[in-house]
Amino acid sequence: MVKESKVYQHGTLGMLVPGLFEGTMTVAELLKHGDWGIGTASGLDGEMIVLDHTPYLAQSSGEVRILNPDEKVPFATVHFEDIKNSFKAEDLTQKELESKILSDYPYKNVFFAVKITGKFSSVKTRVVEKQTRPYKTLLEVANEQAVFDANDLSGTVIGYFAPEMFQGMAAAGFHLHFLADDRSIGGHLLDFKVAEATVSLQPFTTIEQHMPLDNQEFLDKDLNISDMHEQIQKSEG
């Protein structure tokens, strides 16, 4: 029998598409459900990277800070680490590494976590700017993102792979965030090249999806899914 492994998600990526950016769960509550993961802060204020129970937030100014327990998130995915597969990677682009994972491991139809720790030849991240009401759509915000580049650095990639059937709940494919060891750069990964690193994978048997039923704005919102797939692809790209 396969050992149970659970991932926890508050909100959905699809909820962000029309502009539901207000935080609906505290960081303290979120961290009861996992100590590794990704997400964003209230008002879409940057990119969250949770590493070993520490919730870092990369902001559009280039600053990386630690989120306070009482700050809130509108969307986040976390898990407790229980790695199943690990391998060494050298001199691989992001595309090459992602292809290797899906060809070497039987996880194309599985929601799984990815962690990459080591040295990177290059990293390109993006960070969205904090929004204020009235909120724009996710795609409009993504078009105004700050982009950062760095070379020859050490750090950690954390994130998830979601099969196509999970599009809307999450971003189909790989959704990865990065944080440099010296906190000089962080954010949503647009591109990277591994110099020498350890890649760890954790497939999940169970997904726990939590919805903000105490948030009236969410309950009242009409979520149009007709172009959601296209908007997610463009905003994540």
N, C-alpha and C positions, 0 to 999 in steps of 0.2 A: 504494500500500500504506500502511495506517495505521501511524504510528510507534508502536513499543511503549512502553508506560508501565506500570510495575509498582507495586503496593501490597503491603506486607508486614504480616502480622498474626501475632502470637504469642498462642496460645490462642483461645478463642471466647467471645462474650458468654454463650452458653448454658451454658458451664462455670461461670459465676459464679452462675447461678440457684440451684443447690442448695447453694452456699456453698464452692466451691473458690477461696478467696481468697488462698492462700499464693503468694508470688512464685516464679516458675519460670524467669525469665530476668533477667540483670542489665541495668541501664540501659546500660552500656557496650556490651554485645552488641547490644541493641536498636538503638542509634544507628548501628551499622554498616549498617543496612538502610533508614535514612531520617532526615531531619532536620526533618520536620514531621509532626505527628500528635497522637493522643490516647490515653488509657489510664487506668490506675489503679495504685496502688502495693500492695505486699504487705500483706495484711490489709485490703484495700479502703480504704487510708488516703488518702482524698482523690481529687481529679480531676487527672489529668496533662494538661498542655498543652505540646506540644513545638513551639517556635518557633525556626526557624533554628538547629537543633542544640542548643538549650538546653531541658532538661527541667524545666519548672516544675511544682510540685505545689501546688494549692489545697487547704487543709485546713479541716475543719469549724470550727476556731477563728477562721477568717477570715484566717489567716496564709497567705502564698504564699512558698514556698521553692524552691530548686533541688535536685533530686535528686542524690545522690552516684552516681558510676559503678558502685559495687558494690551499691547497693540494687537490689531485684528487683521485677518486675512480674508479675502473673498474667495480664494481658490488656492488649494495646496494639496499635495500628495506626499505621504510619508509612509515609512515602514521601519520595522525593527530588523536589523541586519542578521541574516542567516544565509551566508553565501553558499551557493551550490557548486559553481564552476569558477575557476580562475586560470588565467594564462598570461604569459609574457608577450608584450607587443613591442616591436621596434620598427622605426622608420615607416609608419603607416599614416596615410591621410585619413580624415574622418570617413570619407566614403569607403575607402579600402577596409577600414576597421569594422564599420557597420556591416559591410558585405561578408566579411570573415565570420562575424558573430552569427549571422543568419544562415550561413552555409555550413558552419561547423557544429551548430547546436540546434536541436529540434524545437525552436521556440517561436516560429513565425506566426503561430496562432495563439500565443500566450502573452499576457501582460507580464513584463519582467523588468527588474531594476538593473541598472548598469552603473558601475563605479570604476573609474580609471584614476589611478594614482601614480605619479612619477614625473618624468621630464617631458616637456613639450617643445618642439622646434618653433611652433607658431600657434597663436590663439587669436581668434576674432570673436568678440562678444557684442551683444547689443543690450541696451537697457532702456526701457521705456520711461518717459518723464511722468512725474506725479501729476495726476489729473484733479481738477476741481469741477464741481457742478456748474452748469449742466454737462454731464459726461458725454464725450464723443463715443463713437464705436471703436471696437478693438482695432480694426483695420486703419482707421484714421489716426489712432494713437501710434500704431506700429510704423506708419509712414513718417513719424516725427522722432523716431528713436535715436539715441546716441550710440555710436559704434566705436569700439575700442580694439586696438591691435597691440600685441606684444609678442616678442620673440625670446627663445631660450629661457624658459622659466619652469619652475616646479609648481605643481598644484594638483587639484582634485576635480574630476568630472563626476557629477552625480545626476541621475535622471532615469527615464523609463522608456521602454518600447511598448507601444500599444498597437495591436492589430487593427486593420481597417474597420472592423466591426465596432470598435470603440471610439471612432471619430465623433466628436461632439462632447462625449464624456471627457475625453482627453484629446491630444493631438496624435493622429495616426502616424506610426513610424517612431523614430527616435526623438525624444524631447529632453535635451540635456542642458544643464547649467554648469558653470565653471567658477572655481575660486582659486586664485594663486596662493601659495603658501604664505607669501608676504602681504597678501591682501591688496596688491597693487592693481589688480584687475579681476573683475568678476562679471557674471551675467549670463544671459541666455546665449548658448553657443551657436554661432553662424558657421564657423569653420575651425578646424584645428589639425595639427599634424603631431603625432606622437613620436618622440625621440626614443624613449625607453620607459615603459610603464607596465604596471600590473592591471589587468582587466578582470573585474569580478562581476558575476552574473547571479541574479536571484529571481527565479521564476515564481509566480504566485498562483496558488490554487484558489485563492479567495480574494475578492475585491469587496471592501466595505465602502459603500457610497453614502455620504452624509449630506443631507440637504438642509438649507437654512429656513426651516418652517416658521421661525419667529420673525422673519423679515418680510414685511408687507410689500415692499417694492418687488421682491422676487416673486411673491405669490400673485401679484397683479400683472406682471410683465407678460406680454405676448412674445413668445420665443419662436421666431420664424426660422424654420430649418431649411428653407428652399435653397438658400445660397450659403448656408453655414459652412459646408465643407470647403468651398472656394475661399471664403473669408479667413478660415482658420489656416489653410495652406499659405495664403499670402502673408498673413500676420506673423506666422511662425517662421517663415522663410528667410 
